[in-house]
Amino acid sequence: MNSLQSLYSSEHWSSAADPELAVTTRGAVPPADVTRAVRAIGRVLRRHHLDVPARVRVTAPPDLDEPTVVQANVRLHDTPTRVQVTGPRGFAVTFAVERLDRQLSRLAANQSRAWPDPARPSLAKVTEERPIIRRKNCPLLTGTPSEATAVMDAMDYEAYLFTDAETGEDAIVHWRDPFGVRLVRQWTTITPLERIRPLSANSLPLTVHSEPSPLLSESEAATRLCGAGLPFLFFTDVETRRGHLLYRRYDGNLTIVAPAEKD
């Protein structure tokens, strides 16, 4: 294989020693980073006694001064687990491996993640309007805020879109400084049960946002997110009346998560 890969193509790598550990590269990723990822993540899985497939994606931007993005997906028993980090070329893979090791240890001990996360750079900044370059249409979990928080934590998300089982509305949970979780629904700010019981999600304080989600088009949501310097925005789509989650990518562009249409 070539030592450097084209920005707009992907290469898939695996080794005879770890055939279930596959690395996908995008952009000019040196083969040394691929070798480092296979060996180091293999060691982490063995340390945690996990004989499971692992999928790693390494994305190097064309600008050498921009950070490399590394994402690793494994399963901790029956729980899908993911980490995603950025870092300088030559170091990002090491950062991802260390984060995966800590993530597996923390989840095995039923410990929640602290927020703000010093390893996660803030994407909150005012910018010119950026394009929505990716759309994810996902079947949504229907469950409680605690169940949604558990998924958000295991998958290393900052916010997670789901359907709230109590109200039937689309909603998000997201990390809230300094230690806690916030619930935002489409319409309902607080239910009768929430007025009389302590609110928590996975032993973390849970607060309910005091306002319903805004009713916006996708272009209006992008304008509001960029103009207000937000890392993400939950809104009700003006056409479908479903909840959508718009968020910033590490490259500054936007991704939108929307509920998949039911058959």
C-alpha positions in Angstrom: 0.0 0.0 0.0 1.1 3.6 -0.5 2.6 5.3 2.6 0.1 8.1 2.3 -3.5 7.8 1.3 -5.6 10.2 -0.7 -7.8 12.5 1.3 -10.9 11.4 -0.5 -10.3 7.7 -0.3 -10.3 5.1 2.5 -8.0 2.2 3.1 -8.8 -0.8 5.4 -6.1 -2.4 7.4 -5.9 -5.5 9.6 -3.2 -7.9 10.7 -2.8 -11.7 10.9 -2.3 -11.4 14.6 -5.5 -9.4 15.2 -7.8 -10.2 12.2 -10.8 -8.8 14.1 -9.1 -5.4 14.6 -9.6 -3.3 11.5 -8.3 0.2 10.9 -9.8 2.5 8.3 -7.7 5.5 7.2 -8.8 8.6 5.5 -6.3 11.2 4.3 -2.5 11.2 4.7 -2.2 8.7 7.6 1.3 7.3 7.9 1.4 3.4 8.1 3.3 3.8 11.4 0.1 5.2 13.0 -1.9 2.2 11.6 0.6 -0.2 13.1 0.6 1.7 16.4 -3.2 1.5 16.5 -3.4 -2.2 15.8 -0.8 -3.1 18.4 -1.9 -0.8 21.2 -5.6 -1.4 20.9 -5.0 -5.1 20.8 -3.1 -4.8 24.1 -5.9 -2.8 25.7 -8.5 -5.4 24.7 -6.3 -8.2 26.1 -5.8 -6.2 29.3 -9.6 -6.0 29.8 -10.0 -9.7 28.8 -12.1 -8.8 25.7 -12.0 -11.1 22.8 -14.2 -8.9 20.5 -13.9 -7.2 17.1 -12.6 -3.6 17.1 -13.0 -0.9 14.4 -10.8 2.1 14.3 -11.0 5.1 12.0 -8.1 7.5 11.6 -8.8 10.8 9.7 -5.9 13.1 8.8 -6.9 16.5 7.4 -4.9 18.0 4.4 -3.6 20.9 6.6 -0.8 19.5 8.7 -1.5 22.0 11.4 -5.1 20.6 11.9 -5.6 17.8 14.3 -6.0 14.1 13.4 -9.3 12.5 14.5 -9.3 9.0 15.8 -12.4 6.9 16.6 -12.4 3.4 18.1 -15.5 1.2 18.5 -15.6 -2.0 20.5 -18.2 -3.9 22.6 -17.9 -4.2 26.4 -19.8 -7.4 26.9 -23.2 -6.5 25.3 -22.6 -2.7 25.4 -21.4 -0.9 22.2 -18.6 1.4 23.3 -16.9 4.2 21.4 -14.2 6.8 22.0 -13.3 9.7 19.7 -10.4 12.1 20.2 -8.3 14.6 18.3 -4.6 15.2 18.5 -1.4 16.1 16.6 -0.2 13.7 14.0 1.8 11.0 15.6 0.0 11.5 19.0 -3.7 11.2 18.2 -3.6 7.4 18.1 -1.9 7.3 21.5 -4.5 9.6 23.0 -7.3 7.4 21.6 -5.8 4.2 23.0 -5.4 5.8 26.4 -9.0 7.1 26.4 -10.3 3.7 25.4 -8.4 2.1 28.2 -9.9 4.5 30.7 -13.4 4.2 29.2 -13.4 0.4 29.5 -12.2 0.6 33.1 -14.7 3.3 34.0 -17.7 1.5 32.4 -16.7 -1.8 34.0 -16.8 -0.1 37.4 -20.1 1.7 36.6 -18.4 5.1 37.0 -19.8 8.1 35.0 -17.7 10.5 33.0 -16.7 13.8 34.5 -17.6 16.9 32.6 -16.1 19.2 31.4 -13.7 16.8 29.8 -10.2 18.1 29.6 -9.4 15.7 26.8 -12.3 17.0 24.7 -11.7 20.5 23.1 -14.7 22.8 23.1 -16.3 23.3 19.7 -18.4 26.2 21.0 -17.4 29.3 19.0 -19.1 31.9 16.9 -18.4 31.2 13.2 -19.8 32.1 9.8 -22.6 29.7 8.8 -21.1 26.3 8.0 -22.7 23.7 5.7 -24.5 20.5 6.8 -22.3 17.9 5.1 -23.7 14.7 6.7 -27.1 13.4 7.7 -27.7 10.5 10.0 -31.1 9.0 10.0 -31.2 6.7 13.0 -33.7 4.5 14.8 -34.2 6.2 18.1 -34.0 4.6 21.5 -37.3 4.9 23.3 -36.5 5.0 27.0 -35.8 7.0 30.1 -33.2 9.8 30.5 -31.1 7.4 32.5 -31.1 4.9 29.7 -30.2 7.6 27.2 -27.4 8.9 29.5 -25.9 5.4 29.7 -25.7 5.3 25.9 -24.3 8.8 25.6 -21.7 7.9 28.2 -20.6 4.6 26.6 -20.5 6.1 23.1 -18.5 9.2 24.2 -21.1 11.6 22.9 -21.7 15.1 24.1 -25.4 14.9 23.4 -27.7 12.1 22.5 -31.1 12.1 20.6 -33.8 9.7 21.8 -37.5 9.4 22.3 -38.6 10.1 25.9 -40.8 7.1 27.0 -42.7 9.2 29.6 -44.0 11.8 27.2 -43.5 10.2 23.7 -41.6 13.3 22.6 -38.2 13.3 20.9 -35.6 14.7 23.3 -31.9 14.9 24.0 -29.7 14.4 27.1 -26.4 16.3 27.2 -23.6 16.8 29.7 -23.9 19.9 31.9 -21.2 21.6 33.8 -19.9 20.8 36.3 -21.2 17.3 37.0 -24.7 16.4 35.7 -27.0 15.8 32.8 -29.6 18.1 31.2 -32.8 16.8 29.5 -34.4 18.8 26.7 -37.7 17.7 25.2 -39.6 19.0 22.2 -42.5 20.5 24.2 -42.7 19.3 27.8 -40.6 21.2 30.3 -41.5 19.1 33.3 -43.9 16.4 34.1 -46.1 15.9 37.2 -43.9 13.1 38.4 -40.7 15.2 37.9 -42.2 17.8 40.2 -42.4 15.4 43.2 -39.3 13.2 42.8 -35.6 13.8 42.9 -34.2 13.9 39.3 -31.1 11.9 38.5 -29.6 10.0 35.6 -27.1 7.2 36.5 -26.6 8.8 39.9 -25.9 12.2 38.3 -28.1 15.2 39.0 -30.6 15.7 36.1 -32.1 19.0 35.2 -34.9 19.6 32.8 -34.6 22.5 30.4 -37.1 25.2 31.1 -38.1 25.9 27.5 -39.4 23.7 24.7 -37.1 23.2 21.7 -37.3 25.8 18.9 -39.3 25.1 15.8 -36.9 25.6 12.9 -35.9 24.6 9.4 -32.5 22.9 9.0 -31.0 26.1 7.4 -32.4 28.2 10.3 -30.9 25.8 12.8 -27.5 26.0 11.1 -27.7 29.8 11.2 -28.6 29.8 14.9 -25.9 27.3 15.9 -23.1 29.1 14.1 -24.2 32.6 15.0 -24.6 31.8 18.7 -21.4 29.8 18.9 -23.1 26.6 20.0 -21.5 23.1 19.9 -24.9 21.5 19.1 -28.6 22.5 18.8 -31.7 20.4 19.5 -34.7 21.6 17.5 -38.1 20.5 16.2 -38.0 20.3 12.4 -40.6 22.6 10.9 -41.6 20.1 8.2 -41.6 16.7 10.0 -42.3 18.0 13.6 -39.7 15.5 14.8 -36.7 16.3 17.0 -33.4 16.8 15.3 -29.9 17.2 16.7 -27.5 19.4 14.8 -23.8 19.4 15.9 -20.4 20.7 14.9 -17.8 18.3 13.5 -14.1 18.6 14.3 -13.6 20.1 10.8 -16.0 22.9 11.6 -18.8 21.7 9.3 -22.1 20.3 10.6 -23.8 17.0 10.9 -27.6 16.5 11.6 -29.1 13.5 13.3 -32.7 12.8 12.5 -35.1 10.0 13.5 -35.3 7.2 10.9 -38.7 6.9 9.3 -40.6 3.8 10.5 -41.8 1.2 7.9 
